[in-house]
Amino acid sequence: MPDYDTIRLDVSDGLATLTFARPQFSNALDIPALKETLDALYVIEARDDVGALLLRGEGDRAFCAGIDLKEIPLVDGDAAVDYHFRYKAMLWHQVMHKLVRIRLPVLSAVNGVCAGGGFGIVLASDMAIAVDDARFLCSWHANGIANDGATSYTLAKIVGFRRAMELMLTNATLSAREAAEWQIVNRVYPREQFEEAVVSVAADLAAGPTHLQAMAKERFHMGWRQSIEECTEFEIQNIMDSLKHPYYKASLERFLRKEGRNDQVKVRLP
């Protein structure tokens, strides 16, 4: 396992846990942290013993506050600032692309403030749960910057056009409960129950049929932009591929023995 300075990566029992480890900066990601995050995602993707990815923020204050504004090279002139933002945006976008394309379920465990690019990370995840005092906000316009973090791809798709515009234009802060109502997170837990919930949901995802989870993830990301004819053609291709996997035969045999369906498919949200 690589050694990182700004993040932590652990793999145990089929679950990869990537922790943003800059709590003194509300886990905002600077360029080294983005590089390490991207490298960790490639490491996870290359392993065949990982069934799910859990994203976390170190400490109790923040999940991720987005970009680290303090590293902007203001004293070096406009050209340096332009280069900085182009380079940092490229890294952010590669991270977002990989979160969407990685053939694993991705769960974000939001333990506090979630802003800017951190908000984008949650939106790019497949599922998200939050502690009840977490807060969510776009923050880009308040910092004089256009929205980023793949929100033009994710936000309206998740919350709808009107709510997406409201969040972006007003820079409103959503409570954890409001984020659940807007479908930004799946569930909200009191802090004393949060850790247990994170462990339970992440373990269930990691134990599931990864190849089927990957097919569903890909279809949901692509299907909303395709015709029904295209969607159903890809669905039948996925069905035929799934029949070749040993998981299918084992599941069918359990069903025929009247042992019921595979409980691993059911992710429990306590």
ABEGO torsion letter per residue (X at the ends): XBBBAABBBBBBGGBBBBBBBBAAAGGBBBAAAAAAAAAAAAAAAABAABABBBBBBBEAABABAEBBAAABBAAAEAAAAAAAAAAAAAAAAAAAAAAAABBBBBBBBBAEBBBEAAAAAAAABABBBBBAABBBBAGAAAAGBBBBGGAAAAAAAAAEAAAAAAAAAAGBBBBAAAAAAAGABABBBBAAAAAAAAAAAAAAAAABBAAAAAAAAAAAAAAAABBAAAAAAAAAAAAAAAAABAAAAAAAAAAAAGAEBBAAABBBBX
